[in-house]
């Protein structure tokens, strides 16, 4: 085995130890930004004035997000508007339902198509934030 020493080993170790914290901060802020943008996009695509809403726009206005307490850097995005019976409206609008008069109301998907359309871009931007924070760590003092 060689007894050669690496110059600046302590400096490299210190930067590597700081890397997870910097990456977590960068990714956390990007995830929060992506969740806000996703929530706004879902609101923009939500139908207004469905037959299940008490007031027009109730479903659209109920779309919001909140952090997941069990997992860091994780959020829930939900639409929690309820009808007169206390049942959630979003699944009925997303998948279709029967109207009060018995006729079929076609589905109006807005939640998951918006998520699926934005998923690839969100992943790309979050990964880019992680890469950028990792490479910035190793540039300069």
C-alpha positions as a LaTeX table, in Angstrom:
\begin{tabular}{lrrr}
\hline
Residue & $x$ (\AA) & $y$ (\AA) & $z$ (\AA) \\
\hline
Unk1 & 0.00 & 0.00 & 0.00 \\
Unk2 & 1.05 & 3.52 & $-0.63$ \\
Unk3 & 1.70 & 6.02 & 2.13 \\
Unk4 & 1.03 & 9.05 & $-0.06$ \\
Unk5 & $-1.30$ & 11.69 & 1.27 \\
Unk6 & $-3.89$ & 13.63 & $-0.63$ \\
Unk7 & $-3.37$ & 17.36 & $-0.42$ \\
Unk8 & $-6.40$ & 19.21 & 0.92 \\
Unk9 & $-8.16$ & 16.02 & 2.07 \\
Unk10 & $-9.69$ & 17.80 & 5.08 \\
Unk11 & $-11.11$ & 20.51 & 2.82 \\
Unk12 & $-12.70$ & 17.94 & 0.49 \\
Unk13 & $-14.18$ & 16.02 & 3.44 \\
Unk14 & $-15.68$ & 19.23 & 4.85 \\
Unk15 & $-17.28$ & 20.05 & 1.49 \\
Unk16 & $-18.65$ & 16.53 & 1.12 \\
Unk17 & $-20.12$ & 16.71 & 4.64 \\
Unk18 & $-21.90$ & 19.97 & 3.75 \\
Unk19 & $-23.20$ & 18.61 & 0.45 \\
Unk20 & $-26.36$ & 16.85 & 1.73 \\
Unk21 & $-27.50$ & 19.96 & 3.62 \\
Unk22 & $-27.01$ & 22.22 & 0.61 \\
Unk23 & $-28.70$ & 19.78 & $-1.72$ \\
Unk24 & $-31.61$ & 19.36 & 0.68 \\
Unk25 & $-32.10$ & 23.12 & 0.94 \\
Unk26 & $-31.92$ & 23.58 & $-2.84$ \\
Unk27 & $-34.23$ & 20.66 & $-3.58$ \\
Unk28 & $-36.64$ & 21.71 & $-0.82$ \\
Unk29 & $-37.09$ & 25.18 & $-2.23$ \\
Unk30 & $-37.51$ & 23.80 & $-5.77$ \\
Unk31 & $-40.07$ & 21.21 & $-4.61$ \\
Unk32 & $-42.04$ & 23.93 & $-2.83$ \\
Unk33 & $-42.01$ & 26.06 & $-6.00$ \\
Unk34 & $-43.10$ & 23.11 & $-8.15$ \\
Unk35 & $-45.97$ & 22.26 & $-5.77$ \\
Unk36 & $-47.20$ & 25.85 & $-5.83$ \\
Unk37 & $-47.06$ & 25.90 & $-9.63$ \\
Unk38 & $-48.82$ & 22.52 & $-9.86$ \\
Unk39 & $-51.58$ & 23.72 & $-7.53$ \\
Unk40 & $-52.13$ & 26.84 & $-9.62$ \\
Unk41 & $-52.20$ & 24.76 & $-12.83$ \\
Unk42 & $-54.77$ & 22.37 & $-11.35$ \\
Unk43 & $-56.89$ & 25.34 & $-10.26$ \\
Unk44 & $-56.70$ & 26.77 & $-13.75$ \\
Unk45 & $-57.91$ & 23.48 & $-15.26$ \\
Unk46 & $-60.64$ & 22.77 & $-12.69$ \\
Unk47 & $-64.19$ & 23.10 & $-14.00$ \\
Unk48 & $-66.37$ & 25.84 & $-12.57$ \\
Unk49 & $-70.10$ & 25.48 & $-12.00$ \\
Unk50 & $-70.58$ & 21.72 & $-11.79$ \\
Unk51 & $-73.95$ & 20.46 & $-10.61$ \\
Unk52 & $-72.41$ & 19.22 & $-7.34$ \\
Unk53 & $-71.02$ & 22.55 & $-6.19$ \\
Unk54 & $-72.86$ & 24.73 & $-3.70$ \\
Unk55 & $-71.36$ & 27.88 & $-5.25$ \\
Unk56 & $-69.64$ & 28.17 & $-8.65$ \\
Unk57 & $-65.88$ & 27.78 & $-8.26$ \\
Unk58 & $-66.08$ & 25.84 & $-5.00$ \\
Unk59 & $-64.12$ & 22.91 & $-6.42$ \\
Unk60 & $-61.50$ & 25.15 & $-8.02$ \\
Unk61 & $-61.00$ & 27.12 & $-4.82$ \\
Unk62 & $-60.65$ & 23.97 & $-2.72$ \\
Unk63 & $-57.44$ & 22.86 & $-4.47$ \\
Unk64 & $-54.53$ & 23.39 & $-2.09$ \\
Unk65 & $-51.37$ & 21.74 & $-0.78$ \\
Unk66 & $-49.80$ & 21.10 & 2.58 \\
Unk67 & $-46.57$ & 19.43 & 3.72 \\
Unk68 & $-46.40$ & 15.75 & 4.57 \\
Unk69 & $-45.29$ & 15.54 & 8.21 \\
Unk70 & $-44.04$ & 11.96 & 7.82 \\
Unk71 & $-41.67$ & 12.57 & 4.89 \\
Unk72 & $-39.34$ & 15.52 & 4.42 \\
Unk73 & $-39.56$ & 17.37 & 1.10 \\
Unk74 & $-42.99$ & 15.88 & 0.44 \\
Unk75 & $-46.36$ & 17.57 & $-0.05$ \\
Unk76 & $-49.99$ & 16.60 & $-0.53$ \\
Unk77 & $-52.05$ & 18.34 & $-3.22$ \\
Unk78 & $-55.78$ & 17.85 & $-2.75$ \\
Unk79 & $-59.16$ & 19.17 & $-3.84$ \\
Unk80 & $-61.37$ & 18.81 & $-0.79$ \\
Unk81 & $-64.65$ & 20.48 & $-1.77$ \\
Unk82 & $-67.70$ & 18.61 & $-0.45$ \\
Unk83 & $-71.31$ & 18.47 & $-1.58$ \\
Unk84 & $-74.46$ & 18.79 & 0.55 \\
Unk85 & $-74.10$ & 15.20 & 1.80 \\
Unk86 & $-70.51$ & 15.77 & 2.92 \\
Unk87 & $-68.97$ & 13.69 & 0.11 \\
Unk88 & $-65.98$ & 14.87 & $-1.89$ \\
Unk89 & $-66.85$ & 16.41 & $-5.25$ \\
Unk90 & $-63.56$ & 15.93 & $-7.11$ \\
Unk91 & $-63.79$ & 12.16 & $-7.74$ \\
Unk92 & $-67.30$ & 12.52 & $-9.19$ \\
Unk93 & $-66.21$ & 15.31 & $-11.52$ \\
Unk94 & $-62.96$ & 13.55 & $-12.44$ \\
Unk95 & $-64.65$ & 10.20 & $-13.26$ \\
Unk96 & $-68.22$ & 11.22 & $-14.17$ \\
Unk97 & $-71.44$ & 10.70 & $-12.19$ \\
Unk98 & $-75.21$ & 10.69 & $-12.35$ \\
Unk99 & $-76.99$ & 14.01 & $-12.01$ \\
Unk100 & $-79.86$ & 14.58 & $-9.62$ \\
Unk101 & $-82.33$ & 13.92 & $-12.44$ \\
Unk102 & $-80.69$ & 10.55 & $-13.20$ \\
Unk103 & $-78.90$ & 11.54 & $-16.39$ \\
Unk104 & $-75.22$ & 10.74 & $-16.88$ \\
Unk105 & $-72.78$ & 13.61 & $-16.43$ \\
Unk106 & $-69.61$ & 12.97 & $-18.44$ \\
Unk107 & $-66.25$ & 13.05 & $-16.75$ \\
Unk108 & $-64.17$ & 16.21 & $-16.71$ \\
Unk109 & $-60.67$ & 15.13 & $-15.76$ \\
Unk110 & $-58.61$ & 18.04 & $-14.47$ \\
Unk111 & $-56.46$ & 16.88 & $-11.54$ \\
Unk112 & $-54.44$ & 13.90 & $-12.74$ \\
Unk113 & $-54.05$ & 14.94 & $-16.40$ \\
Unk114 & $-52.51$ & 18.20 & $-15.18$ \\
Unk115 & $-50.18$ & 16.31 & $-12.85$ \\
Unk116 & $-49.17$ & 13.82 & $-15.56$ \\
Unk117 & $-48.52$ & 16.60 & $-18.07$ \\
Unk118 & $-46.24$ & 18.45 & $-15.64$ \\
Unk119 & $-44.56$ & 15.47 & $-13.93$ \\
Unk120 & $-41.60$ & 15.10 & $-16.31$ \\
Unk121 & $-40.76$ & 18.81 & $-16.20$ \\
Unk122 & $-41.07$ & 18.92 & $-12.42$ \\
Unk123 & $-38.68$ & 15.98 & $-12.03$ \\
Unk124 & $-36.24$ & 17.58 & $-14.47$ \\
Unk125 & $-36.21$ & 20.92 & $-12.63$ \\
Unk126 & $-35.85$ & 19.29 & $-9.20$ \\
Unk127 & $-32.94$ & 17.16 & $-10.44$ \\
Unk128 & $-31.34$ & 20.22 & $-12.01$ \\
Unk129 & $-31.59$ & 22.08 & $-8.69$ \\
Unk130 & $-29.88$ & 19.17 & $-6.93$ \\
Unk131 & $-27.12$ & 18.99 & $-9.55$ \\
Unk132 & $-26.58$ & 22.74 & $-9.47$ \\
Unk133 & $-26.31$ & 22.84 & $-5.68$ \\
Unk134 & $-23.89$ & 19.90 & $-5.74$ \\
Unk135 & $-21.65$ & 21.45 & $-8.39$ \\
Unk136 & $-21.77$ & 24.90 & $-6.74$ \\
Unk137 & $-20.44$ & 23.27 & $-3.58$ \\
Unk138 & $-17.24$ & 22.29 & $-5.32$ \\
Unk139 & $-16.60$ & 25.56 & $-7.12$ \\
Unk140 & $-14.35$ & 27.99 & $-5.31$ \\
Unk141 & $-13.89$ & 28.46 & $-1.57$ \\
\hline
\end{tabular}
